[in-house]
């Protein structure tokens, strides 16, 4: 058996799913060992055709009634010993063979269609599964089996992102300057306003509002629906070849004529050749661009794209501390509790906690600091701000939805305004409340169970404006520590 993985179905319970590629001889072993496994859904892909009739020896149709299920079994006339083993296994009252009577394999040699791939489910989830076969498009003589679960949650709404591939930075810069002049940010200039938490928060809100307003006009956001991206080797030739193959396949299923069978083999071979050729050309084109300066992450990202791998969303159903979580609020709360526990004081030993409490109790913050001659307390200058912005390369914005690229493309006037705001915060020791919020994203740990809350680690996306100030402060502290070893 290749692998066993845990999955969730609807809001019912946790199930175990097994996928196996096997020879029919495996059924003897499977039947003797199956009672030791807790498997709710098993899909068998038979790779040996020596006993293909044995795999089609039984066809079951399940009809649900209030009292349970009724079974009708139709055995083939040439059922051999291995086929009887399959029948005996399927006679178990707690399993169901899923099949609508559709074939799962096409024999290109003689045109026969057989159902040798078996999908077996437990009785608790079988009523929630719709079984169907899809037209082949991957060059295999087996048709893909689609198992669709009923009562699934709706797809998440797409997150609109900034169109950073074709921005108008000149317009963006001019608009920010215009809005700063029109709004007249209330910065201390010849007069001394009351500088408190409310004043700082309002100032940050005005700055965020005018930057977002300018970005909506000069850059805009994408409104593309949440759909699946195709692999990079997919092109119009592949699409046309697959469409032609599906048309001939559907015609052959209806007519079963020899001429349609010949056409089916012809278009199947053409689709295989075209897709394989497209994959090779795409791979050769990419490998020709790799050199010693190519970053490893770029190489692996391209390999995943060629394989069709994409970012996976969080499961809709998870578990934590032996509790099933079936809604987004429950999952979010479980993540919050788990991450809070990992960062709580309960992870420290008693001696460290005593020292920590004593230090925190004796530490006081001066909300009205006096001018300090120490260099690390001086106001920030333009050189420090530009250097910090130069080292900000992340593309992910925080809760304020402002990426670093926006700050890098501000005009000189806007940069000086931002510097004045930073110094106002630094000199008065008042941290904006907007910067205390963050987006916490759970990242799965490699090789861990994706349905377990404990299998994730957090990554926090904070405000980019806050991160720039943090970088300036950090550089000063590192400089001070290095010269005062």
C-alpha positions as a Markdown table, in Angstrom:
| # | Residue | x | y | z |
|---|---|---|---|---|
| 1 | Unk | 0.0 | 0.0 | 0.0 |
| 2 | Unk | 1.5 | 3.3 | -1.0 |
| 3 | Unk | 0.2 | 5.6 | 1.7 |
| 4 | Unk | -2.5 | 6.1 | 4.3 |
| 5 | Unk | -3.5 | 9.6 | 5.1 |
| 6 | Unk | -6.2 | 11.2 | 7.3 |
| 7 | Unk | -8.9 | 13.4 | 5.8 |
| 8 | Unk | -12.1 | 15.0 | 6.8 |
| 9 | Unk | -15.6 | 14.5 | 5.3 |
| 10 | Unk | -18.2 | 17.2 | 5.8 |
| 11 | Unk | -19.0 | 17.8 | 9.5 |
| 12 | Unk | -19.4 | 14.2 | 10.3 |
| 13 | Unk | -16.2 | 12.7 | 11.6 |
| 14 | Unk | -12.6 | 12.0 | 10.7 |
| 15 | Unk | -12.0 | 9.3 | 8.1 |
| 16 | Unk | -8.9 | 7.4 | 7.0 |
| 17 | Unk | -8.3 | 7.2 | 3.2 |
| 18 | Unk | -5.9 | 4.7 | 1.6 |
| 19 | Unk | -4.7 | 4.8 | -2.0 |
| 20 | Unk | -3.1 | 1.6 | -3.4 |
| 21 | Unk | -1.6 | 0.6 | -6.7 |
| 22 | Unk | -1.6 | -3.2 | -6.7 |
| 23 | Unk | -1.7 | -6.5 | -8.4 |
| 24 | Unk | -4.8 | -8.5 | -7.9 |
| 25 | Unk | -2.7 | -11.0 | -5.9 |
| 26 | Unk | -2.7 | -8.4 | -3.2 |
| 27 | Unk | -6.4 | -9.1 | -2.5 |
| 28 | Unk | -5.5 | -12.2 | -0.6 |
| 29 | Unk | -3.2 | -10.3 | 1.7 |
| 30 | Unk | -5.6 | -7.3 | 1.9 |
| 31 | Unk | -8.5 | -9.5 | 2.9 |
| 32 | Unk | -6.4 | -11.2 | 5.7 |
| 33 | Unk | -5.0 | -7.9 | 7.0 |
| 34 | Unk | -7.9 | -5.5 | 6.5 |
| 35 | Unk | -9.4 | -6.0 | 9.9 |
| 36 | Unk | -6.2 | -4.6 | 11.4 |
| 37 | Unk | -6.6 | -1.3 | 9.6 |
| 38 | Unk | -9.1 | 1.5 | 10.3 |
| 39 | Unk | -9.8 | 2.5 | 6.7 |
| 40 | Unk | -13.0 | 4.3 | 5.7 |
| 41 | Unk | -12.3 | 4.9 | 2.0 |
| 42 | Unk | -10.0 | 2.8 | -0.2 |
| 43 | Unk | -9.2 | 3.3 | -3.9 |
| 44 | Unk | -7.5 | 0.4 | -5.7 |
| 45 | Unk | -5.8 | 1.1 | -9.0 |
| 46 | Unk | -5.1 | -2.3 | -10.5 |
| 47 | Unk | -1.8 | -2.4 | -12.5 |
| 48 | Unk | -1.9 | -6.1 | -13.4 |
| 49 | Unk | -4.5 | -7.3 | -16.0 |
| 50 | Unk | -3.9 | -11.0 | -15.7 |
| 51 | Unk | -7.1 | -11.4 | -13.7 |
| 52 | Unk | -9.1 | -8.4 | -14.9 |
| 53 | Unk | -12.3 | -10.5 | -15.1 |
| 54 | Unk | -11.9 | -11.2 | -11.4 |
| 55 | Unk | -12.0 | -7.5 | -10.6 |
| 56 | Unk | -15.3 | -7.0 | -12.5 |
| 57 | Unk | -16.8 | -10.1 | -11.0 |
| 58 | Unk | -19.2 | -8.1 | -8.9 |
| 59 | Unk | -21.2 | -5.0 | -9.3 |
| 60 | Unk | -23.0 | -3.5 | -6.3 |
| 61 | Unk | -25.7 | -0.9 | -6.3 |
| 62 | Unk | -26.6 | 0.7 | -3.0 |
| 63 | Unk | -30.0 | 2.3 | -2.3 |
| 64 | Unk | -30.6 | 4.0 | 1.0 |
| 65 | Unk | -33.7 | 3.4 | 3.1 |
| 66 | Unk | -34.5 | 4.4 | 6.6 |
| 67 | Unk | -33.8 | 0.9 | 8.0 |
| 68 | Unk | -30.4 | 0.6 | 6.2 |
| 69 | Unk | -29.2 | -0.5 | 2.8 |
| 70 | Unk | -30.3 | -3.2 | 0.4 |
| 71 | Unk | -27.7 | -5.0 | -1.7 |
| 72 | Unk | -27.8 | -6.6 | -5.1 |
| 73 | Unk | -24.9 | -8.7 | -6.3 |
| 74 | Unk | -24.4 | -9.8 | -9.8 |
| 75 | Unk | -21.5 | -12.2 | -10.4 |
| 76 | Unk | -19.8 | -12.9 | -13.7 |
| 77 | Unk | -19.8 | -16.4 | -15.1 |
| 78 | Unk | -16.1 | -16.7 | -15.1 |
| 79 | Unk | -15.3 | -15.7 | -11.6 |
| 80 | Unk | -12.1 | -17.4 | -10.5 |
| 81 | Unk | -10.7 | -18.0 | -7.0 |
| 82 | Unk | -9.3 | -14.5 | -6.7 |
| 83 | Unk | -12.5 | -13.0 | -7.8 |
| 84 | Unk | -14.3 | -15.0 | -5.1 |
| 85 | Unk | -11.9 | -13.5 | -2.6 |
| 86 | Unk | -12.9 | -10.0 | -3.7 |
| 87 | Unk | -16.6 | -11.0 | -3.4 |
| 88 | Unk | -16.0 | -12.4 | 0.1 |
| 89 | Unk | -14.3 | -9.1 | 1.1 |
| 90 | Unk | -17.2 | -7.1 | -0.3 |
| 91 | Unk | -19.7 | -9.2 | 1.6 |
| 92 | Unk | -18.6 | -7.4 | 4.8 |
| 93 | Unk | -21.6 | -5.4 | 6.1 |
| 94 | Unk | -19.6 | -2.3 | 6.9 |
| 95 | Unk | -18.1 | -1.6 | 3.4 |
| 96 | Unk | -19.6 | -0.5 | 0.1 |
| 97 | Unk | -18.2 | -0.8 | -3.4 |
| 98 | Unk | -18.8 | 2.5 | -5.2 |
| 99 | Unk | -19.6 | 2.2 | -8.9 |
| 100 | Unk | -22.4 | 3.5 | -11.1 |
| 101 | Unk | -21.7 | 0.8 | -13.8 |
| 102 | Unk | -19.3 | 3.0 | -15.7 |
| 103 | Unk | -16.0 | 1.4 | -16.9 |
| 104 | Unk | -12.7 | 2.6 | -15.5 |
| 105 | Unk | -10.3 | 1.3 | -18.1 |
| 106 | Unk | -10.2 | 1.1 | -21.9 |
| 107 | Unk | -8.2 | -1.7 | -23.5 |
| 108 | Unk | -6.7 | -0.2 | -26.6 |
| 109 | Unk | -5.9 | -3.6 | -28.1 |
| 110 | Unk | -9.4 | -5.0 | -28.4 |
| 111 | Unk | -11.6 | -1.9 | -27.5 |
| 112 | Unk | -13.0 | -3.6 | -24.4 |
| 113 | Unk | -14.1 | -1.4 | -21.5 |
| 114 | Unk | -13.8 | -2.8 | -17.9 |
| 115 | Unk | -14.2 | -1.6 | -14.4 |
| 116 | Unk | -11.1 | -3.0 | -12.8 |
| 117 | Unk | -10.4 | 0.0 | -10.5 |
| 118 | Unk | -12.3 | -0.4 | -7.2 |
| 119 | Unk | -13.4 | 2.4 | -4.8 |
| 120 | Unk | -14.5 | 1.0 | -1.5 |
| 121 | Unk | -16.0 | 3.1 | 1.3 |
| 122 | Unk | -17.4 | 2.5 | 4.8 |
| 123 | Unk | -21.1 | 2.6 | 5.2 |
| 124 | Unk | -20.9 | 5.8 | 7.4 |
| 125 | Unk | -19.5 | 8.0 | 4.5 |
| 126 | Unk | -20.7 | 6.1 | 1.4 |
| 127 | Unk | -24.1 | 8.0 | 1.3 |
| 128 | Unk | -22.1 | 11.3 | 1.2 |
| 129 | Unk | -20.0 | 10.3 | -1.8 |
| 130 | Unk | -20.8 | 10.7 | -5.5 |
| 131 | Unk | -18.7 | 8.4 | -7.7 |
| 132 | Unk | -17.9 | 9.2 | -11.3 |
| 133 | Unk | -15.3 | 8.7 | -14.0 |
| 134 | Unk | -13.7 | 11.5 | -16.0 |
| 135 | Unk | -12.3 | 11.4 | -19.6 |
| 136 | Unk | -8.6 | 10.5 | -19.6 |
| 137 | Unk | -6.2 | 13.3 | -20.5 |
| 138 | Unk | -2.9 | 12.1 | -19.0 |
| 139 | Unk | -2.1 | 9.4 | -21.5 |
| 140 | Unk | -3.2 | 6.5 | -19.3 |
| 141 | Unk | -5.6 | 3.8 | -20.3 |
| 142 | Unk | -7.3 | 4.2 | -16.9 |
| 143 | Unk | -9.9 | 6.9 | -16.6 |
| 144 | Unk | -9.6 | 9.1 | -13.5 |
| 145 | Unk | -12.1 | 8.4 | -10.7 |
| 146 | Unk | -13.8 | 11.4 | -9.2 |
| 147 | Unk | -15.1 | 11.1 | -5.6 |
| 148 | Unk | -17.1 | 14.1 | -4.7 |
| 149 | Unk | -18.2 | 14.8 | -1.1 |
| 150 | Unk | -21.6 | 16.3 | -0.5 |
| 151 | Unk | -22.3 | 19.3 | 1.9 |
| 152 | Unk | -18.9 | 20.8 | 1.4 |
| 153 | Unk | -18.3 | 24.4 | 2.7 |
| 154 | Unk | -18.3 | 27.1 | 0.0 |
| 155 | Unk | -15.1 | 28.1 | -1.6 |
| 156 | Unk | -13.4 | 31.0 | 0.2 |
| 157 | Unk | -13.7 | 34.4 | -1.3 |
| 158 | Unk | -10.6 | 35.5 | -3.3 |
| 159 | Unk | -8.3 | 38.1 | -1.8 |
| 160 | Unk | -7.9 | 41.1 | -4.1 |
| 161 | Unk | -4.2 | 41.9 | -4.6 |
| 162 | Unk | -2.5 | 45.0 | -5.9 |
| 163 | Unk | -1.6 | 45.0 | -9.6 |
| 164 | Unk | 2.1 | 45.4 | -9.1 |
| 165 | Unk | 3.1 | 44.0 | -12.6 |
| 166 | Unk | 2.1 | 47.2 | -14.4 |
| 167 | Unk | 1.9 | 50.1 | -11.9 |
| 168 | Unk | 2.0 | 53.8 | -12.7 |
| 169 | Unk | 4.5 | 54.9 | -10.0 |
| 170 | Unk | 4.8 | 58.5 | -11.4 |
| 171 | Unk | 1.0 | 59.0 | -11.0 |
| 172 | Unk | 1.1 | 57.3 | -7.5 |
| 173 | Unk | 3.9 | 59.6 | -6.3 |
| 174 | Unk | 2.1 | 62.8 | -7.6 |
| 175 | Unk | -1.2 | 61.7 | -6.0 |
| 176 | Unk | 0.4 | 61.1 | -2.6 |
| 177 | Unk | 2.0 | 64.6 | -2.8 |
| 178 | Unk | -1.3 | 66.1 | -3.8 |
| 179 | Unk | -3.2 | 64.4 | -1.0 |
| 180 | Unk | -0.6 | 65.4 | 1.6 |
| 181 | Unk | -0.9 | 69.0 | 0.5 |
| 182 | Unk | -4.7 | 69.0 | 0.5 |
| 183 | Unk | -5.1 | 67.2 | 3.8 |
| 184 | Unk | -2.4 | 69.3 | 5.5 |
| 185 | Unk | -1.2 | 66.6 | 8.0 |
| 186 | Unk | -1.1 | 68.3 | 11.4 |
| 187 | Unk | 2.6 | 68.0 | 12.1 |
| 188 | Unk | 4.3 | 70.1 | 14.7 |
| 189 | Unk | 5.7 | 73.1 | 12.7 |
| 190 | Unk | 5.9 | 76.3 | 14.6 |
| 191 | Unk | 3.2 | 75.3 | 16.9 |
| 192 | Unk | 3.0 | 72.5 | 19.5 |
| 193 | Unk | -0.2 | 70.4 | 19.4 |
| 194 | Unk | -1.2 | 68.1 | 22.2 |
| 195 | Unk | 0.8 | 65.0 | 21.4 |
| 196 | Unk | -0.9 | 61.9 | 22.9 |
| 197 | Unk | -2.1 | 58.5 | 21.8 |
| 198 | Unk | -5.2 | 59.8 | 20.1 |
| 199 | Unk | -3.1 | 62.4 | 18.1 |
| 200 | Unk | -0.6 | 59.8 | 16.9 |
| 201 | Unk | -3.4 | 57.3 | 15.9 |
| 202 | Unk | -5.3 | 60.0 | 13.9 |
| 203 | Unk | -2.0 | 61.0 | 12.2 |
| 204 | Unk | -1.3 | 57.4 | 11.1 |
| 205 | Unk | -4.9 | 57.0 | 9.9 |
| 206 | Unk | -4.6 | 60.0 | 7.7 |
| 207 | Unk | -1.3 | 58.8 | 6.2 |
| 208 | Unk | -2.7 | 55.3 | 5.5 |
| 209 | Unk | -5.9 | 56.7 | 4.0 |
| 210 | Unk | -4.1 | 59.0 | 1.5 |
| 211 | Unk | -1.6 | 56.3 | 0.4 |
| 212 | Unk | -4.4 | 53.7 | -0.2 |
| 213 | Unk | -6.4 | 56.3 | -2.0 |
| 214 | Unk | -3.6 | 57.1 | -4.4 |
| 215 | Unk | -2.8 | 53.4 | -4.9 |
| 216 | Unk | -6.4 | 52.6 | -5.8 |
| 217 | Unk | -6.2 | 55.1 | -8.7 |
| 218 | Unk | -2.6 | 54.6 | -9.9 |
| 219 | Unk | -2.3 | 50.8 | -9.3 |
| 220 | Unk | -5.6 | 49.2 | -8.7 |
| 221 | Unk | -6.5 | 45.7 | -7.4 |
| 222 | Unk | -7.2 | 42.5 | -9.3 |
| 223 | Unk | -10.7 | 41.1 | -9.2 |
| 224 | Unk | -9.9 | 37.7 | -10.7 |
| 225 | Unk | -12.0 | 34.9 | -9.2 |
| 226 | Unk | -10.4 | 32.1 | -7.2 |
| 227 | Unk | -9.7 | 29.5 | -9.8 |
| 228 | Unk | -7.1 | 26.9 | -10.5 |
| 229 | Unk | -4.0 | 27.8 | -12.3 |
| 230 | Unk | -2.8 | 25.6 | -15.0 |
| 231 | Unk | 0.7 | 24.2 | -15.3 |
| 232 | Unk | 3.1 | 26.4 | -17.3 |
| 233 | Unk | 3.5 | 23.8 | -20.1 |
| 234 | Unk | -0.2 | 23.9 | -20.9 |
| 235 | Unk | -0.9 | 25.7 | -24.2 |
| 236 | Unk | -3.5 | 26.0 | -26.9 |
| 237 | Unk | -2.2 | 22.9 | -28.8 |
| 238 | Unk | -2.6 | 20.8 | -25.6 |
| 239 | Unk | -6.1 | 22.1 | -25.1 |
| 240 | Unk | -7.1 | 21.4 | -28.7 |
| 241 | Unk | -5.7 | 17.8 | -28.6 |
| 242 | Unk | -7.5 | 17.0 | -25.4 |
| 243 | Unk | -10.8 | 18.4 | -26.7 |
| 244 | Unk | -10.5 | 16.3 | -29.9 |
| 245 | Unk | -9.7 | 13.2 | -27.8 |
| 246 | Unk | -12.7 | 13.7 | -25.5 |
| 247 | Unk | -15.0 | 14.1 | -28.5 |
| 248 | Unk | -13.9 | 10.8 | -30.1 |
| 249 | Unk | -14.0 | 9.1 | -26.7 |
| 250 | Unk | -17.6 | 10.0 | -26.1 |
| 251 | Unk | -18.5 | 9.0 | -29.7 |
| 252 | Unk | -16.9 | 5.6 | -29.2 |
| 253 | Unk | -18.7 | 5.0 | -25.9 |
| 254 | Unk | -22.0 | 5.4 | -27.8 |
| 255 | Unk | -21.3 | 3.6 | -31.0 |
| 256 | Unk | -18.7 | 1.0 | -30.2 |
| 257 | Unk | -17.8 | 1.0 | -33.9 |
| 258 | Unk | -14.4 | -0.2 | -35.2 |
| 259 | Unk | -13.8 | 3.0 | -37.1 |
| 260 | Unk | -14.4 | 5.1 | -34.0 |
| 261 | Unk | -12.1 | 2.8 | -32.1 |
| 262 | Unk | -9.3 | 3.5 | -34.6 |
| 263 | Unk | -10.0 | 7.2 | -34.4 |
| 264 | Unk | -9.9 | 7.0 | -30.6 |
| 265 | Unk | -6.4 | 5.3 | -30.6 |
| 266 | Unk | -5.2 | 7.9 | -33.2 |
| 267 | Unk | -6.3 | 11.0 | -31.2 |
| 268 | Unk | -5.1 | 9.4 | -27.9 |
| 269 | Unk | -1.6 | 9.0 | -29.4 |
| 270 | Unk | -1.7 | 12.5 | -30.7 |
| 271 | Unk | -2.7 | 14.0 | -27.3 |
| 272 | Unk | 0.1 | 12.0 | -25.6 |
| 273 | Unk | 2.7 | 13.2 | -28.1 |
| 274 | Unk | 1.6 | 16.9 | -27.9 |
| 275 | Unk | 1.5 | 17.1 | -24.1 |
| 276 | Unk | 4.8 | 15.2 | -23.7 |
| 277 | Unk | 6.4 | 17.5 | -26.3 |
| 278 | Unk | 5.1 | 20.6 | -24.6 |
| 279 | Unk | 6.4 | 19.4 | -21.2 |
| 280 | Unk | 9.9 | 18.8 | -22.7 |
| 281 | Unk | 10.0 | 22.1 | -24.5 |
| 282 | Unk | 8.9 | 24.0 | -21.3 |
| 283 | Unk | 11.5 | 22.3 | -19.2 |
| 284 | Unk | 14.3 | 22.9 | -21.7 |
| 285 | Unk | 13.3 | 26.6 | -22.0 |
| 286 | Unk | 13.5 | 27.0 | -18.2 |
| 287 | Unk | 16.7 | 25.1 | -17.7 |
| 288 | Unk | 18.4 | 27.2 | -20.3 |
| 289 | Unk | 17.8 | 30.3 | -18.0 |
| 290 | Unk | 19.4 | 28.7 | -14.9 |
| 291 | Unk | 23.0 | 29.8 | -14.1 |
| 292 | Unk | 25.2 | 29.9 | -11.0 |
| 293 | Unk | 23.4 | 33.1 | -9.8 |
| 294 | Unk | 19.9 | 31.6 | -9.8 |
| 295 | Unk | 18.5 | 31.5 | -6.3 |
| 296 | Unk | 17.6 | 27.9 | -5.2 |
| 297 | Unk | 14.1 | 29.1 | -4.2 |
| 298 | Unk | 13.4 | 30.2 | -7.7 |
| 299 | Unk | 14.4 | 26.8 | -9.1 |
| 300 | Unk | 12.2 | 24.9 | -6.7 |
| 301 | Unk | 9.2 | 27.2 | -7.3 |
| 302 | Unk | 9.5 | 26.6 | -11.0 |
| 303 | Unk | 9.8 | 22.8 | -10.5 |
| 304 | Unk | 6.6 | 22.9 | -8.3 |
| 305 | Unk | 4.8 | 24.9 | -11.0 |
| 306 | Unk | 5.8 | 22.4 | -13.7 |
| 307 | Unk | 4.5 | 19.6 | -11.5 |
| 308 | Unk | 1.2 | 21.5 | -11.1 |
| 309 | Unk | 1.7 | 22.0 | -7.3 |
| 310 | Unk | 0.0 | 25.0 | -5.9 |
| 311 | Unk | -0.6 | 26.6 | -2.5 |
| 312 | Unk | -2.9 | 24.6 | -0.4 |
| 313 | Unk | -5.5 | 26.3 | 1.8 |
| 314 | Unk | -6.2 | 25.2 | 5.4 |
| 315 | Unk | -8.5 | 22.1 | 5.7 |
| 316 | Unk | -12.1 | 23.0 | 6.4 |
| 317 | Unk | -12.2 | 20.5 | 9.3 |
| 318 | Unk | -9.4 | 20.0 | 11.8 |
| 319 | Unk | -8.9 | 18.6 | 15.3 |
| 320 | Unk | -7.1 | 19.7 | 18.4 |
| 321 | Unk | -6.9 | 18.1 | 21.9 |
| 322 | Unk | -9.3 | 15.2 | 20.7 |
| 323 | Unk | -11.9 | 17.8 | 19.6 |
| 324 | Unk | -13.3 | 18.1 | 16.1 |
| 325 | Unk | -13.3 | 21.6 | 14.7 |
| 326 | Unk | -15.8 | 22.1 | 11.9 |
| 327 | Unk | -16.0 | 25.9 | 11.4 |
| 328 | Unk | -13.6 | 28.7 | 10.7 |
| 329 | Unk | -14.1 | 30.5 | 14.1 |
| 330 | Unk | -13.4 | 27.3 | 15.9 |
| 331 | Unk | -10.2 | 26.6 | 13.9 |
| 332 | Unk | -9.1 | 30.2 | 14.4 |
| 333 | Unk | -9.7 | 30.1 | 18.1 |
| 334 | Unk | -7.8 | 26.7 | 18.3 |
| 335 | Unk | -4.8 | 28.2 | 16.5 |
| 336 | Unk | -4.8 | 31.3 | 18.8 |
| 337 | Unk | -4.8 | 29.1 | 21.9 |
| 338 | Unk | -2.1 | 26.9 | 20.5 |
| 339 | Unk | 0.2 | 29.7 | 19.5 |
| 340 | Unk | -0.4 | 31.5 | 22.8 |
| 341 | Unk | 0.5 | 28.4 | 24.7 |
| 342 | Unk | 3.8 | 28.1 | 22.8 |
| 343 | Unk | 4.7 | 31.7 | 23.7 |
| 344 | Unk | 3.4 | 31.7 | 27.3 |
| 345 | Unk | 5.4 | 31.9 | 30.5 |
| 346 | Unk | 4.6 | 28.3 | 31.3 |
| 347 | Unk | 7.4 | 27.3 | 29.0 |
| 348 | Unk | 10.1 | 28.9 | 31.2 |
| 349 | Unk | 11.6 | 27.5 | 34.4 |
| 350 | Unk | 10.9 | 29.1 | 37.8 |
| 351 | Unk | 14.3 | 30.8 | 38.2 |
| 352 | Unk | 13.9 | 32.7 | 34.9 |
| 353 | Unk | 10.3 | 33.7 | 35.7 |
| 354 | Unk | 11.5 | 35.2 | 39.0 |
| 355 | Unk | 14.2 | 37.2 | 37.3 |
| 356 | Unk | 11.8 | 38.2 | 34.5 |
| 357 | Unk | 9.1 | 39.5 | 37.0 |
| 358 | Unk | 11.6 | 41.5 | 39.0 |
| 359 | Unk | 13.1 | 43.1 | 35.9 |
| 360 | Unk | 9.7 | 44.1 | 34.5 |
| 361 | Unk | 8.4 | 45.4 | 37.9 |
| 362 | Unk | 11.5 | 47.7 | 38.2 |
| 363 | Unk | 11.3 | 49.0 | 34.7 |
| 364 | Unk | 9.4 | 52.2 | 34.0 |
| 365 | Unk | 8.7 | 54.0 | 30.8 |
| 366 | Unk | 9.2 | 57.8 | 30.7 |
| 367 | Unk | 6.3 | 59.2 | 28.6 |
| 368 | Unk | 7.9 | 62.7 | 28.7 |
| 369 | Unk | 11.5 | 62.0 | 28.0 |
| 370 | Unk | 14.0 | 64.9 | 28.2 |
| 371 | Unk | 16.6 | 65.5 | 25.5 |
| 372 | Unk | 19.3 | 62.9 | 25.7 |
| 373 | Unk | 22.9 | 63.4 | 24.6 |
| 374 | Unk | 23.3 | 59.7 | 23.7 |
| 375 | Unk | 23.5 | 59.3 | 19.9 |
| 376 | Unk | 21.1 | 56.4 | 19.8 |
| 377 | Unk | 18.4 | 58.7 | 21.1 |
| 378 | Unk | 18.9 | 61.4 | 18.4 |
| 379 | Unk | 16.1 | 61.9 | 15.8 |
| 380 | Unk | 16.4 | 59.8 | 12.7 |
| 381 | Unk | 17.8 | 61.3 | 9.6 |
| 382 | Unk | 16.9 | 60.8 | 5.9 |
| 383 | Unk | 19.9 | 58.6 | 5.3 |
| 384 | Unk | 18.8 | 56.0 | 7.9 |
| 385 | Unk | 15.3 | 55.9 | 6.5 |
| 386 | Unk | 16.4 | 55.3 | 2.9 |
| 387 | Unk | 18.9 | 52.7 | 4.0 |
| 388 | Unk | 16.1 | 50.8 | 5.9 |
| 389 | Unk | 13.8 | 51.0 | 2.9 |
| 390 | Unk | 16.5 | 49.7 | 0.6 |
| 391 | Unk | 16.7 | 46.5 | 2.7 |
| 392 | Unk | 12.9 | 45.8 | 2.7 |
| 393 | Unk | 12.2 | 43.3 | 0.0 |
| 394 | Unk | 9.1 | 41.4 | 1.2 |
| 395 | Unk | 6.0 | 41.6 | -1.0 |
| 396 | Unk | 3.5 | 40.7 | 1.7 |
| 397 | Unk | 1.6 | 43.7 | 3.3 |
| 398 | Unk | 0.3 | 43.7 | 6.8 |
| 399 | Unk | -3.1 | 44.7 | 8.1 |
| 400 | Unk | -2.8 | 48.2 | 6.6 |
| 401 | Unk | -2.5 | 46.6 | 3.1 |
| 402 | Unk | 0.6 | 48.7 | 2.2 |
| 403 | Unk | 3.5 | 46.8 | 0.7 |
| 404 | Unk | 7.1 | 48.0 | 0.9 |
| 405 | Unk | 7.1 | 48.9 | -2.8 |
| 406 | Unk | 4.6 | 51.7 | -2.1 |
| 407 | Unk | 7.0 | 53.3 | 0.4 |
| 408 | Unk | 10.0 | 52.9 | -1.9 |
| 409 | Unk | 8.2 | 54.9 | -4.6 |
| 410 | Unk | 7.1 | 57.8 | -2.5 |
| 411 | Unk | 8.3 | 61.3 | -3.6 |
| 412 | Unk | 11.0 | 63.2 | -1.7 |
| 413 | Unk | 8.3 | 65.4 | -0.1 |
| 414 | Unk | 6.3 | 62.3 | 1.1 |
| 415 | Unk | 9.5 | 60.6 | 2.4 |
| 416 | Unk | 10.3 | 63.7 | 4.5 |
| 417 | Unk | 6.7 | 63.7 | 5.8 |
| 418 | Unk | 7.1 | 60.0 | 6.8 |
| 419 | Unk | 10.4 | 60.8 | 8.5 |
| 420 | Unk | 8.8 | 63.6 | 10.5 |
| 421 | Unk | 6.1 | 61.1 | 11.7 |
| 422 | Unk | 8.7 | 58.6 | 12.7 |
| 423 | Unk | 10.6 | 61.1 | 14.7 |
| 424 | Unk | 7.4 | 62.3 | 16.4 |
| 425 | Unk | 6.7 | 58.7 | 17.5 |
| 426 | Unk | 10.4 | 58.2 | 18.5 |
| 427 | Unk | 10.8 | 61.4 | 20.5 |
| 428 | Unk | 7.5 | 61.0 | 22.4 |
| 429 | Unk | 7.6 | 57.3 | 23.0 |
| 430 | Unk | 4.0 | 56.8 | 21.7 |
| 431 | Unk | 3.5 | 53.7 | 19.6 |
| 432 | Unk | 0.4 | 53.8 | 17.2 |
| 433 | Unk | -2.3 | 51.3 | 18.1 |
| 434 | Unk | -2.7 | 50.4 | 14.4 |
| 435 | Unk | 0.8 | 48.9 | 14.5 |
| 436 | Unk | -0.2 | 46.5 | 17.3 |
| 437 | Unk | -2.2 | 44.3 | 15.0 |
| 438 | Unk | -0.9 | 41.6 | 12.8 |
| 439 | Unk | -2.1 | 38.9 | 10.4 |
| 440 | Unk | -1.0 | 35.5 | 11.8 |
| 441 | Unk | -0.7 | 32.8 | 9.1 |
| 442 | Unk | -0.4 | 29.1 | 10.1 |
| 443 | Unk | 2.4 | 27.4 | 8.1 |
| 444 | Unk | 2.3 | 23.6 | 8.0 |
| 445 | Unk | 5.4 | 21.8 | 9.3 |
| 446 | Unk | 7.0 | 19.5 | 6.8 |
| 447 | Unk | 5.9 | 15.9 | 7.1 |
| 448 | Unk | 3.2 | 16.6 | 9.7 |
| 449 | Unk | -0.5 | 15.8 | 9.8 |
| 450 | Unk | -2.2 | 18.8 | 8.2 |
| 451 | Unk | -5.5 | 18.2 | 10.1 |
| 452 | Unk | -3.8 | 18.7 | 13.5 |
| 453 | Unk | -3.6 | 22.2 | 14.9 |
| 454 | Unk | -0.2 | 21.4 | 16.5 |
| 455 | Unk | 1.3 | 20.7 | 13.1 |
| 456 | Unk | 1.5 | 24.4 | 12.2 |
| 457 | Unk | 3.8 | 27.2 | 13.1 |
| 458 | Unk | 2.9 | 30.9 | 13.0 |
| 459 | Unk | 4.1 | 33.7 | 10.7 |
| 460 | Unk | 3.0 | 37.2 | 11.6 |
| 461 | Unk | 2.5 | 40.0 | 9.0 |
| 462 | Unk | 2.8 | 43.3 | 10.7 |
| 463 | Unk | 2.4 | 46.8 | 9.3 |
| 464 | Unk | 5.2 | 47.7 | 6.8 |
| 465 | Unk | 5.4 | 51.2 | 8.3 |
| 466 | Unk | 6.1 | 49.6 | 11.7 |
| 467 | Unk | 8.8 | 47.3 | 10.2 |
| 468 | Unk | 10.7 | 50.3 | 8.7 |
| 469 | Unk | 10.8 | 52.0 | 12.0 |
| 470 | Unk | 11.9 | 48.7 | 13.6 |
| 471 | Unk | 14.7 | 48.3 | 11.2 |
| 472 | Unk | 16.0 | 51.9 | 11.9 |
| 473 | Unk | 15.9 | 51.2 | 15.7 |
| 474 | Unk | 17.6 | 47.8 | 15.3 |
| 475 | Unk | 20.4 | 49.3 | 13.3 |
| 476 | Unk | 21.1 | 51.8 | 16.0 |
| 477 | Unk | 21.1 | 49.3 | 18.7 |
| 478 | Unk | 23.4 | 46.9 | 16.8 |
| 479 | Unk | 25.8 | 49.8 | 16.2 |
| 480 | Unk | 25.8 | 50.8 | 19.9 |
| 481 | Unk | 26.4 | 47.2 | 21.0 |
| 482 | Unk | 29.2 | 46.7 | 18.6 |
| 483 | Unk | 31.1 | 49.8 | 19.7 |
| 484 | Unk | 30.4 | 49.1 | 23.4 |
| 485 | Unk | 31.4 | 45.4 | 23.6 |
